[in-house]
Every structure is written in C-alpha cells, then in structure tokens.
Amino acid sequence: MILLNPNQHNREYKDEKSREIMLKTINFFEQKGKQKLKEDDRNRVWYEDFLNFIKDNEIFYTLLTPEKFGEEGCRWDTWRNCEFNEILGFYGLHYWYTWQVSILGLGPIWMGSNEAQKERAARLLKEGQVFAFGLSERAHGADVYSTEMTLTPQADGTYLANGEKYYIGNGNIAEMVSTFGKVADSEEYVFFVANYSHKNYELVKNVVNSQSYVADFILHDYPISEDEILSRGQEAWDSALNTVNVGKYNLGWASIGICTHAFYEALNHAANRTLYGMKVTDFPHVKQMFVDAYARLTAMKLFALRTSDYMRIASAEDRRYLLYNPTVKMKVTTQGEEVINLLWDVIAAKGFERDTYFEMAARDIRALPKLEGTVHVNIALIVKFMANYFFSPGEYAPVGRQDQPRNDDFLFDQGPTKGLGKIRFHDYAEAYNSYDLPNLAVFREQIDLLKGFLAGATPDADQQRDTDFLLSLGEMFTLVVYGQLILENAKIYELEEALVDQIFDFMVRDFSKFALTLYGKASTSEVQMSFLQQMIKKPAVDHDRFANIWNEHVLALKDSYEMKP
C-alpha cells in the first residue's frame, strides 16, 4: 500500500537505525493519543515533550547531520527524510514545522565554508537543539534583494549587526539562527549566525497564534566576529536560494501526511454512519468524492517520491530537480487543499468538531501553499523551463528508485543559482507512451494541443509579461510535468493500471478547467481560444474501473487506522 498506515508500517528501510527512528516516532504520537494531541493544539502548548523525545533519541542529529560531521548512521538522506516528513505531517503540522525550520536553518551552515560552525552545528544537533533560518523580513517578506539587516564593520575587524527578521520559526530557542543580511559599506550579501540567548537579541513576539513559535526578532548592535560568518557575496546569495530549494520540497510531504490522516478519519466516519436508511458511503456523490480524494492523494505521493529520486541523483550537469522541486511545493500542496475540500464535503459539520484530527487538518492544510514562496512565485519559476521541456529534450540515463542509504552531498554543493534556461529534460513522451489507457490517451491529446498552442499561437510579448495570463498557462504546463513523474513512479511501484487510469480521470478534468480559465482571459486571442476550446475534454467513463477503485482501494481502508484516544 502506498499510503502511510501507522498500524502497518512495514516500509523497506535499508538499515535498522532508520526503521527504529520511524517506529519510535510513530509510537511517541500514538502513546500521546489524539485527545492529548488536540488538547495541546487547542491550548497552544509548546511541544517540549516532542523536543525532549527528539533529543533523547538523537533523531534530528541522525537525520540532519551529513555523514562527514556525524557518527555512524548520520547522513542527509532525502529518501529517509521524506518518510520522517510524512510521519510528522500525519500527526500535526506544528511538530513538522520545528523540523522544517531546522532544515532551513542548517542549509546555510552546511552550504557555507565555515568548518568550525559546521562542527558546532553537529554538536548542537547531538545535544538535541533546533535551528532557525533568519531570511524574511516584515517589510519585504522573501524579497531577499531588499534585506535591511546590516553588518557594520568595526575598527577591530568585527561587525555590529542591526536589523529585524520576521516570521522566523524556532527563533525563540535556536542557538544558531542562520541570518541573512548585507555588509553596510559594500552591500555584499552575507550569512552569519546569531544566538537567541544573547543580550543584544531582542525576541519581540510570536507572530502566529498556534503551538509553533514564529519569531519576530531584532538585533541591536549584536557583535559578530569573522568566526561567525558562514558565507559572503555570491556564495551567501546562492546559499539563500539553494536552502529554499531543499526546504520547500518538504511542504509537499507535510500535505501528504495531513491528508492521509484526514482521509482515514473521514472514511471511518462516513462508512460507519447511516442517513436516510443508507450507509453514507453508498451515496454516489460520496463515492465520487472519496475516489477523487484517494486518486489525488496517491498522485501527490507518487510525484513527491519521484522528485526525491531526481534530487538524489542531481549534479552540476543534471539539474532537472529545479523543475520538479517547485512543482512539489506548488502542486502537491494545492492538491492537498483539494483533497481536504473533498473529504470535508463528505463529513460536513463533523470537520469542525474539536475532538477530530480533521479540524486541525482543515486549518493547517491552507498554510502549506503559502510558505517558502507562494504558489504564483513557484509557477513563475516553473514556466522558465517550459520551452526546453517541450521543444529541446536532452539525453539522460534512466533513473531508478533512489532509496540507497547514502549522503546527498550535492544538495549542499548546488553551485550558482543561474542558468535555469539552459537546463534540459528527458523526453516526457517516454512516460506518456509507457501505458495504453483510455484517460491517458485523452490527456495526451490535451498535451499535444498545448504544445501546438505554444508553437502556433505563442504568447506575445505583453502576454509573457502578464503574470495573470502566465499563471493559468503555468498550471497547464505543471500538469504535464506532474503526470510524467506520476507515470514513471507508477511503473516503479507497480501500481494497478486501473488506479493509474483513475488518476488521469481527474488530470483530464483539471487540464480542461485550466484551459477554460485561460480561454476567458481578457488578452487571449482568437487563435489561442481555438486551441484552448479543443483542450476542454471529458474523461473516459468506465464504471467497472470506478467500482474496482472504490471497493478494492478506498472502502477496503475502512477501519484500517484510527489514532488511539
């Protein structure tokens, strides 16, 4: 089974330490129980019990320390980290969040050239500490060009740091806050480390109303020595963007975990309830919503897993991950919202009840598309790759499942963040020709029409500057990329063909929806409208296929998991 089920966690781990971490983490939350989980959430209790568990079992130390700086079993292994991401998301966004912002905080440290600070980070990880990423600011958000944090050089060769950072997770307890700024006299970008406990570090407030602490902090003449500088100039700039490349991928996994837990809870509720003399799950519209939610959730996980493969084999010569990674951030997280909406339409008022996991899920799933760059920021990045993707494929060796227990060195040596327009991709047609399925055939027609649109009705200069126009076009392109990696992974994980075809049922519908949206834009030309009108298609109907997915994949999960009280 591709979805996480804590009652049947029989995943293929390559080493016993990894299995032990995952099972211990599941056990921690199951022993805590849903009642206490919800009570802590309602009362916004700082998750000290979880941090103590992490410390006692050296979990962040094992998972987030590159093997060069840690003991046996330590490595930065993206495949393994995906598993942990999903488990934390499954039990609650706040527990995932402290992990996520530690990953971001560690990025500039592991990417920098300051070996002493790397050794210090490893020591702190072993001690159970968490980390923070001081990048965004109140006035500028993630507009790092406009950062106002400054280091002012002093006569003795040190610096004084002044400025405010805003929306900084773990900023209340991190002894190493990786902070981005500029040198005052040269405007050179710089990353340095600050400590929350220093007297010149003012912790202003928690800017959110939740269990997590998302800090607003100010540095007042905070003394910084050369020993505390992680990187400068281009290296600092690249560290900022490359850290986000690593971190934003995790948001998709939080969505997958949240949706999976919500799916079990919603199915159990509906399948055990009778209305108007019928089981709720016997209503045709309820079956449709559950099948749609299940297909979307399975697709989310297939795509995120496959992206991990390309992240793990990445090199200076193969940077395909720079398309797939923001697609996880943008597409998997928004699909998470779709899944929760479908489930919520089934369980209705039950989704508001204080004792359900779903009440948290419905609130928290909205956050993920809005963190580490909004959806429109990531679509703007994705469309940069569209021309090469469709019209200039490259040659690459086949990539299998990358679940080997090894350190992912390249993620911390990604190099310059330039040259995106030169990145080539393997031919998407190979994946789309690997199955002969009715809905896939319809989707291939839509792809061919999109490619014809780009070649024969190319957006003009004004449309290429119109972000509203490009966002809809980007959604359609993203679906092609999404489908490609789903198909590749369906082969690897030997998915039943009926399920693959059911996934492309919603893909055809979504593509049609975005085509209609673009058709309605003010600037769309008559020629473009003609192409777009042809893209609006109905999926292939197969009642037997639908019944198979409903009975063998969806309803079969009834009562297979429920969190302990």
C-alpha positions as CSV (number, residue, x, y, z in Angstrom):
1,M,0.0,0.0,0.0
2,I,1.4,3.4,-1.0
3,L,-0.3,5.4,1.7
4,L,1.2,5.6,5.2
5,N,-0.7,3.5,7.8
6,P,1.0,3.6,11.3
7,N,-0.7,0.2,12.1
8,Q,1.1,-1.4,9.2
9,H,4.4,0.4,8.9
10,N,6.4,-2.2,7.0
11,R,8.4,0.1,4.8
12,E,11.6,-1.1,3.1
13,Y,14.4,0.6,5.2
14,K,17.9,-0.3,4.3
15,D,19.2,-0.1,7.8
16,E,17.8,-0.8,11.3
17,K,18.6,2.7,12.7
18,S,16.2,4.3,10.1
19,R,13.4,1.8,10.9
20,E,13.9,2.4,14.6
21,I,13.6,6.2,14.2
22,M,10.3,5.9,12.3
23,L,8.7,3.3,14.6
24,K,9.8,5.2,17.7
25,T,8.3,8.4,16.3
26,I,5.0,6.7,15.4
27,N,4.9,5.2,18.9
28,F,5.6,8.6,20.5
29,F,2.5,10.1,18.9
30,E,0.3,7.0,19.4
31,Q,1.1,6.9,23.1
32,K,0.4,10.6,23.3
33,G,-3.0,9.9,21.8
34,K,-5.5,12.0,19.9
35,Q,-7.1,13.6,23.0
36,K,-3.8,15.0,24.3
37,L,-2.7,15.9,20.8
38,K,-5.9,18.0,20.3
39,E,-5.7,19.4,23.9
40,D,-2.2,20.7,23.3
41,D,-3.2,22.2,20.0
42,R,-6.3,24.0,21.4
43,N,-4.2,25.4,24.3
44,R,-1.2,26.2,22.1
45,V,1.1,24.2,24.4
46,W,4.8,24.5,23.4
47,Y,5.8,21.0,22.2
48,E,8.5,20.4,24.8
49,D,7.6,16.7,25.1
50,F,8.3,16.3,21.4
51,L,11.6,18.2,21.5
52,N,12.7,16.1,24.5
53,F,11.8,12.9,22.6
54,I,13.9,14.2,19.6
55,K,16.8,15.0,22.0
56,D,16.7,11.7,23.9
57,N,16.7,9.7,20.7
58,E,19.2,11.9,18.8
59,I,16.7,11.9,15.9
60,F,17.5,15.3,14.3
61,Y,21.2,14.6,14.8
62,T,20.9,11.3,12.9
63,L,18.7,12.6,10.1
64,L,20.1,16.1,9.5
65,T,23.9,15.7,10.1
66,P,25.9,14.9,7.0
67,E,28.0,11.8,7.5
68,K,31.2,13.8,7.4
69,F,30.2,15.5,10.7
70,G,28.3,12.8,12.5
71,E,28.7,9.4,14.0
72,E,27.6,6.1,12.4
73,G,24.1,6.3,10.9
74,C,24.2,10.0,10.5
75,R,23.6,11.3,6.9
76,W,21.4,13.7,5.0
77,D,19.3,11.1,3.1
78,T,16.4,12.7,1.2
79,W,14.5,9.4,0.8
80,R,14.8,8.7,4.5
81,N,13.8,12.3,5.4
82,C,10.7,12.0,3.2
83,E,9.5,9.2,5.5
84,F,10.0,11.3,8.6
85,N,8.4,14.4,6.9
86,E,5.3,12.4,6.2
87,I,5.0,10.9,9.7
88,L,5.3,14.3,11.4
89,G,2.7,15.8,9.0
90,F,0.4,12.9,9.7
91,Y,0.3,13.7,13.4
92,G,0.4,17.5,13.3
93,L,1.8,20.5,11.4
94,H,3.5,22.1,14.4
95,Y,5.7,19.0,15.0
96,W,6.6,19.0,11.3
97,Y,7.3,22.8,11.4
98,T,10.0,22.7,14.0
99,W,11.8,20.0,11.9
100,Q,11.2,22.1,8.7
101,V,12.7,25.3,10.0
102,S,15.6,23.4,11.5
103,I,16.3,22.1,7.9
104,L,16.2,25.7,6.6
105,G,18.5,26.9,9.4
106,L,21.0,24.2,8.7
107,G,21.1,24.9,5.0
108,P,23.4,27.9,5.0
109,I,25.6,26.2,7.6
110,W,26.2,23.0,5.6
111,M,26.4,25.0,2.3
112,G,28.9,27.6,3.7
113,S,32.7,27.4,4.0
114,N,32.9,27.8,7.8
115,E,34.1,24.4,9.0
116,A,34.1,25.4,12.7
117,Q,30.4,26.4,12.6
118,K,29.6,23.1,10.9
119,E,31.3,21.2,13.7
120,R,29.3,23.4,16.2
121,A,26.1,22.6,14.4
122,A,26.7,18.9,14.6
123,R,27.4,19.2,18.4
124,L,24.2,21.1,18.9
125,L,22.2,18.6,16.9
126,K,23.6,15.8,19.0
127,E,22.5,17.7,22.1
128,G,19.0,17.9,20.7
129,Q,19.0,21.6,19.7
130,V,16.8,23.0,16.8
131,F,17.8,25.7,14.3
132,A,16.3,28.8,12.6
133,F,16.5,30.5,9.2
134,G,16.6,34.3,9.5
135,L,15.8,35.3,5.9
136,S,12.5,37.0,5.6
137,E,11.7,40.5,6.9
138,R,8.5,42.2,7.9
139,A,8.5,44.8,5.1
140,H,10.0,42.7,2.4
141,G,8.8,39.1,3.0
142,A,11.0,36.8,1.0
143,D,12.3,39.6,-1.2
144,V,15.9,39.0,-0.3
145,Y,17.1,41.7,-2.7
146,S,15.8,44.3,-0.3
147,T,17.0,42.9,3.0
148,E,17.7,45.6,5.6
149,M,19.7,43.5,8.1
150,T,23.2,45.0,8.1
151,L,26.7,44.2,9.4
152,T,28.7,47.4,10.1
153,P,32.5,46.9,10.1
154,Q,34.3,48.0,13.3
155,A,37.9,49.1,13.7
156,D,38.9,45.8,15.3
157,G,37.8,43.7,12.4
158,T,34.5,42.7,14.0
159,Y,31.0,43.8,13.0
160,L,27.8,45.0,14.6
161,A,24.6,43.5,13.3
162,N,21.4,45.6,13.3
163,G,18.0,44.8,11.9
164,E,14.8,42.9,12.3
165,K,13.8,39.5,11.0
166,Y,10.2,38.4,10.8
167,Y,8.4,35.1,10.6
168,I,11.3,33.0,11.8
169,G,10.4,29.6,13.1
170,N,12.3,28.4,16.2
171,G,13.6,32.0,16.6
172,N,12.8,31.7,20.3
173,I,15.2,28.8,21.2
174,A,17.8,28.4,18.4
175,E,21.4,28.8,19.4
176,M,22.3,29.1,15.8
177,V,20.0,31.4,13.8
178,S,21.4,31.5,10.2
179,T,20.8,35.2,9.4
180,F,20.9,36.8,6.0
181,G,22.0,40.4,5.6
182,K,24.4,42.9,3.8
183,V,27.7,44.4,4.8
184,A,27.0,48.1,5.4
185,D,29.8,49.6,3.4
186,S,29.9,47.3,0.4
187,E,26.3,46.0,0.1
188,E,27.8,42.5,-0.1
189,Y,25.4,39.7,0.9
190,V,26.4,37.8,4.0
191,F,25.1,34.9,6.2
192,F,26.1,34.8,9.8
193,V,24.9,33.1,13.0
194,A,23.1,34.7,15.9
195,N,22.1,33.2,19.2
196,Y,18.6,33.7,20.7
197,S,20.1,33.9,24.2
198,H,22.4,36.8,23.5
199,K,21.5,40.1,25.4
200,N,21.5,42.0,22.1
201,Y,19.0,39.6,20.5
202,E,15.5,41.0,21.2
203,L,12.8,38.4,20.9
204,V,9.8,40.7,20.1
205,K,6.9,38.2,19.9
206,N,5.4,35.2,18.3
207,V,3.6,36.4,15.2
208,V,1.2,33.5,14.9
209,N,-1.5,32.1,17.2
210,S,-0.5,28.5,17.5
211,Q,1.7,25.9,19.2
212,S,4.6,26.9,16.9
213,Y,6.8,29.9,17.8
214,V,7.3,32.0,14.7
215,A,9.5,34.8,15.8
216,D,9.9,38.5,15.2
217,F,13.3,39.3,16.5
218,I,15.6,42.4,16.4
219,L,19.4,42.5,16.6
220,H,20.7,45.7,18.4
221,D,24.4,46.2,17.8
222,Y,24.8,42.5,18.0
223,P,28.6,41.7,17.9
224,I,29.7,39.4,15.1
225,S,33.2,38.1,14.5
226,E,34.7,36.7,11.3
227,D,34.4,33.3,13.0
228,E,30.6,33.6,13.0
229,I,30.2,34.4,9.3
230,L,29.0,31.5,7.2
231,S,29.3,32.9,3.7
232,R,29.7,36.1,1.7
233,G,28.8,37.6,-1.7
234,Q,27.6,35.2,-4.3
235,E,28.1,32.2,-2.0
236,A,25.7,33.8,0.5
237,W,23.2,34.6,-2.2
238,D,23.3,31.1,-3.6
239,S,23.0,29.6,0.0
240,A,19.8,31.5,0.5
241,L,18.1,30.3,-2.7
242,N,19.6,26.8,-2.6
243,T,18.5,26.3,1.0
244,V,14.9,27.2,-0.1
245,N,15.4,24.6,-2.9
246,V,16.0,21.9,-0.3
247,G,13.4,23.1,2.2
248,K,10.4,23.9,0.1
249,Y,10.2,20.4,-1.2
250,N,9.3,19.3,2.4
251,L,6.0,21.2,2.3
252,G,4.5,18.7,-0.1
253,W,5.3,15.9,2.4
254,A,3.5,17.8,5.2
255,S,0.4,18.0,2.9
256,I,0.6,14.3,2.2
257,G,0.8,13.4,5.8
258,I,-2.0,15.6,6.8
259,C,-4.3,14.4,4.0
260,T,-3.6,10.8,4.8
261,H,-4.6,11.0,8.4
262,A,-7.7,13.1,7.5
263,F,-8.6,10.5,4.8
264,Y,-8.7,7.7,7.3
265,E,-10.8,9.7,9.8
266,A,-13.3,10.9,7.2
267,L,-13.7,7.4,5.7
268,N,-14.2,5.8,9.1
269,H,-16.9,8.4,10.0
270,A,-18.8,8.1,6.7
271,A,-18.6,4.3,6.3
272,N,-20.0,3.8,9.9
273,R,-22.8,6.2,9.6
274,T,-26.4,5.7,8.3
275,L,-28.5,8.5,6.8
276,Y,-31.9,8.2,5.2
277,G,-31.7,4.4,5.6
278,M,-28.4,4.2,3.7
279,K,-24.8,4.0,4.6
280,V,-23.3,7.4,3.8
281,T,-20.7,5.6,1.6
282,D,-23.5,4.2,-0.5
283,F,-24.4,7.6,-1.9
284,P,-23.0,8.0,-5.4
285,H,-21.7,11.5,-4.8
286,V,-19.9,10.4,-1.7
287,K,-18.2,7.5,-3.6
288,Q,-17.1,10.0,-6.3
289,M,-15.6,12.4,-3.7
290,F,-13.7,9.6,-1.9
291,V,-12.4,8.1,-5.1
292,D,-11.3,11.5,-6.3
293,A,-9.6,12.3,-3.0
294,Y,-7.8,8.9,-3.0
295,A,-6.6,9.2,-6.5
296,R,-5.3,12.8,-5.9
297,L,-3.6,11.7,-2.7
298,T,-1.9,8.7,-4.3
299,A,-0.8,11.0,-7.2
300,M,0.6,13.5,-4.6
301,K,2.8,10.8,-3.1
302,L,3.9,9.3,-6.3
303,F,5.1,12.7,-7.6
304,A,6.9,13.7,-4.4
305,L,8.6,10.3,-4.2
306,R,9.8,10.5,-7.8
307,T,11.1,14.1,-7.3
308,S,13.2,12.7,-4.4
309,D,14.9,10.4,-6.9
310,Y,15.9,13.3,-9.2
311,M,17.1,15.4,-6.2
312,R,19.3,12.5,-5.1
313,I,21.0,11.9,-8.5
314,A,21.4,15.7,-9.2
315,S,24.7,17.1,-10.2
316,A,26.0,20.2,-11.9
317,E,25.3,18.5,-15.2
318,D,21.8,17.3,-14.2
319,R,19.6,19.9,-12.6
320,R,16.2,18.6,-13.6
321,Y,15.2,18.7,-9.9
322,L,14.9,22.5,-10.2
323,L,11.7,22.0,-12.1
324,Y,10.3,19.0,-10.2
325,N,11.1,20.5,-6.7
326,P,9.0,23.7,-7.1
327,T,6.3,21.5,-8.6
328,V,6.1,19.6,-5.4
329,K,5.9,22.9,-3.5
330,M,3.2,24.3,-5.8
331,K,1.2,21.4,-7.0
332,V,1.3,18.8,-4.2
333,T,0.4,21.4,-1.6
334,T,-2.6,22.8,-3.6
335,Q,-3.7,19.2,-4.3
336,G,-3.7,18.8,-0.6
337,E,-6.3,21.5,-0.3
338,E,-8.3,19.8,-3.0
339,V,-8.2,16.5,-1.0
340,I,-9.3,18.2,2.2
341,N,-12.1,20.0,0.5
342,L,-13.5,16.8,-1.0
343,L,-13.3,15.0,2.4
344,W,-14.9,18.0,4.1
345,D,-17.8,17.9,1.7
346,V,-18.4,14.4,2.8
347,I,-18.2,14.8,6.6
348,A,-19.6,18.3,6.6
349,A,-20.1,19.7,10.2
350,K,-18.0,16.8,11.7
351,G,-15.0,18.6,10.3
352,F,-15.4,21.4,12.8
353,E,-15.6,19.3,15.9
354,R,-12.9,19.9,18.5
355,D,-12.0,16.3,19.1
356,T,-11.3,15.4,15.5
357,Y,-7.9,15.4,13.8
358,F,-9.8,16.8,10.7
359,E,-10.4,20.1,12.5
360,M,-6.6,20.7,12.6
361,A,-6.1,19.4,9.1
362,A,-8.7,21.7,7.6
363,R,-7.0,24.7,9.2
364,D,-3.4,23.7,8.6
365,I,-3.6,22.4,5.0
366,R,-4.1,26.1,3.9
367,A,-0.7,27.1,5.2
368,L,1.5,24.9,3.1
369,P,0.9,26.5,-0.4
370,K,1.7,29.9,1.2
371,L,5.1,29.1,2.8
372,E,8.6,29.1,1.2
373,G,7.3,31.2,-1.7
374,T,3.6,31.4,-2.7
375,V,2.1,29.3,-5.5
376,H,2.4,32.2,-8.0
377,V,6.1,32.6,-7.2
378,N,6.7,28.9,-7.9
379,I,4.7,28.9,-11.1
380,A,6.7,31.9,-12.3
381,L,9.8,29.8,-11.8
382,I,8.3,26.7,-13.4
383,V,7.4,28.4,-16.7
384,K,11.0,29.3,-17.2
385,F,11.6,25.6,-18.1
386,M,8.6,25.2,-20.5
387,A,10.4,25.8,-23.8
388,N,13.2,23.3,-23.2
389,Y,10.8,20.8,-21.7
390,F,8.6,20.7,-24.8
391,F,10.9,21.5,-27.6
392,S,14.5,20.7,-26.7
393,P,14.8,17.4,-24.7
394,G,18.1,16.1,-23.6
395,E,19.6,12.6,-23.3
396,Y,19.9,11.1,-19.8
397,A,20.4,7.6,-18.4
398,P,17.3,6.0,-16.8
399,V,16.8,6.8,-13.1
400,G,15.5,4.1,-10.8
401,R,14.2,4.4,-7.2
402,Q,16.9,6.2,-5.1
403,D,16.4,4.7,-1.7
404,Q,20.0,3.8,-1.0
405,P,21.4,4.8,2.4
406,R,23.8,7.5,1.3
407,N,24.5,11.1,2.0
408,D,23.1,13.6,-0.6
409,D,26.3,15.7,-1.0
410,F,25.2,17.7,-4.0
411,L,22.3,19.3,-2.1
412,F,24.8,21.3,-0.1
413,D,27.0,22.0,-3.2
414,Q,24.4,23.1,-5.7
415,G,26.6,25.9,-7.0
416,P,25.4,29.1,-8.8
417,T,21.6,29.7,-9.0
418,K,21.9,30.9,-12.6
419,G,21.4,29.3,-16.0
420,L,17.9,27.9,-15.5
421,G,17.2,28.4,-19.2
422,K,19.9,26.0,-20.1
423,I,18.6,23.1,-18.1
424,R,17.4,20.2,-20.3
425,F,14.9,17.4,-19.5
426,H,14.4,13.9,-20.8
427,D,11.6,13.4,-23.3
428,Y,8.3,13.4,-21.5
429,A,6.7,11.3,-24.3
430,E,8.6,8.2,-23.0
431,A,6.5,8.2,-19.8
432,Y,3.3,9.0,-21.6
433,N,3.8,6.2,-24.1
434,S,4.5,3.6,-21.3
435,Y,0.8,2.8,-20.8
436,D,-2.1,2.3,-23.1
437,L,-5.0,3.6,-21.0
438,P,-8.2,5.5,-22.0
439,N,-7.8,8.6,-19.9
440,L,-4.1,8.8,-20.6
441,A,-5.0,8.9,-24.3
442,V,-7.3,11.8,-23.7
443,F,-4.6,13.6,-21.6
444,R,-2.0,13.0,-24.4
445,E,-4.4,14.8,-26.8
446,Q,-4.5,17.7,-24.4
447,I,-0.7,17.8,-24.2
448,D,-0.4,17.8,-28.0
449,L,-2.8,20.7,-28.2
450,L,-0.9,22.7,-25.6
451,K,2.3,22.1,-27.4
452,G,0.6,23.3,-30.6
453,F,-0.7,26.3,-28.7
454,L,2.9,27.2,-27.7
455,A,4.3,26.7,-31.2
456,G,1.4,28.1,-33.3
457,A,-0.3,30.6,-31.0
458,T,2.8,31.7,-29.0
459,P,2.0,34.2,-26.2
460,D,3.1,37.7,-27.4
461,A,5.4,40.0,-25.5
462,D,2.6,41.6,-23.5
463,Q,1.1,38.2,-22.5
464,Q,4.6,37.0,-21.5
465,R,4.7,39.9,-19.1
466,D,1.2,39.3,-17.8
467,T,1.5,37.2,-14.7
468,D,-2.2,36.6,-14.6
469,F,-2.1,35.0,-18.1
470,L,1.1,33.1,-17.3
471,L,-0.3,31.6,-14.1
472,S,-3.1,29.8,-15.9
473,L,-0.7,28.7,-18.7
474,G,1.7,27.6,-16.0
475,E,-1.0,25.4,-14.3
476,M,-1.5,23.5,-17.6
477,F,2.3,23.0,-18.1
478,T,2.6,21.9,-14.5
479,L,0.0,19.2,-15.0
480,V,2.1,17.8,-17.9
481,V,5.2,17.6,-15.6
482,Y,3.1,16.2,-12.8
483,G,1.7,13.4,-15.0
484,Q,5.1,12.5,-16.3
485,L,6.6,11.7,-12.9
486,I,3.4,10.0,-11.7
487,L,3.6,7.7,-14.6
488,E,7.3,7.0,-14.1
489,N,6.7,6.1,-10.4
490,A,3.6,4.1,-11.2
491,K,5.9,1.7,-13.1
492,I,8.5,1.7,-10.3
493,Y,5.8,0.9,-7.6
494,E,3.9,-1.4,-9.8
495,L,0.6,0.4,-9.4
496,E,-2.6,-1.3,-10.8
497,E,-3.4,0.1,-14.2
498,A,-7.0,0.9,-13.1
499,L,-5.7,3.2,-10.5
500,V,-3.3,4.9,-13.0
501,D,-6.3,5.5,-15.3
502,Q,-8.4,6.8,-12.4
503,I,-5.7,9.3,-11.6
504,F,-5.8,10.6,-15.2
505,D,-9.5,10.9,-14.9
506,F,-9.0,13.9,-12.6
507,M,-6.0,15.1,-14.6
508,V,-8.1,15.4,-17.8
509,R,-10.8,17.4,-15.8
510,D,-8.2,19.7,-14.2
511,F,-6.5,20.4,-17.5
512,S,-9.9,21.2,-19.0
513,K,-10.6,23.6,-16.1
514,F,-7.3,25.5,-16.6
515,A,-7.9,25.6,-20.3
516,L,-11.3,27.2,-19.8
517,T,-9.8,29.7,-17.3
518,L,-7.1,30.7,-19.9
519,Y,-9.8,30.9,-22.6
520,G,-11.6,33.5,-20.5
521,K,-8.6,35.8,-20.0
522,A,-9.0,39.3,-21.4
523,S,-5.9,39.1,-23.6
524,T,-6.4,35.7,-25.1
525,S,-6.5,35.9,-28.9
526,E,-9.0,34.2,-31.3
527,V,-6.3,31.7,-32.4
528,Q,-5.4,30.9,-28.8
529,M,-9.1,30.5,-27.9
530,S,-9.5,27.9,-30.7
531,F,-6.7,25.8,-29.3
532,L,-8.0,26.1,-25.8
533,Q,-11.5,25.2,-26.7
534,Q,-10.2,21.9,-28.2
535,M,-8.4,21.2,-24.9
536,I,-11.6,21.0,-22.9
537,K,-12.4,17.3,-22.8
538,K,-14.4,14.8,-20.8
539,P,-12.6,11.8,-19.2
540,A,-13.2,8.3,-20.5
541,V,-16.0,6.8,-18.4
542,D,-15.6,3.2,-17.1
543,H,-18.0,2.1,-14.4
544,D,-16.2,-1.1,-13.8
545,R,-12.9,0.7,-13.2
546,F,-14.5,3.1,-10.8
547,A,-16.2,0.3,-8.9
548,N,-12.8,-1.5,-8.6
549,I,-11.1,1.6,-7.2
550,W,-14.0,2.2,-4.8
551,N,-14.2,-1.4,-3.4
552,E,-10.5,-2.5,-3.6
553,H,-8.7,0.7,-2.8
554,V,-11.0,3.1,-0.9
555,L,-13.6,1.2,1.0
556,A,-11.0,-1.5,1.8
557,L,-9.3,1.1,4.0
558,K,-12.4,1.4,6.3
559,D,-11.3,1.0,10.0
560,S,-7.7,0.2,9.0
561,Y,-6.4,3.1,11.1
562,E,-7.7,5.2,13.9
563,M,-5.5,7.1,16.2
564,K,-5.5,6.0,19.8
565,P,-7.7,8.1,22.1
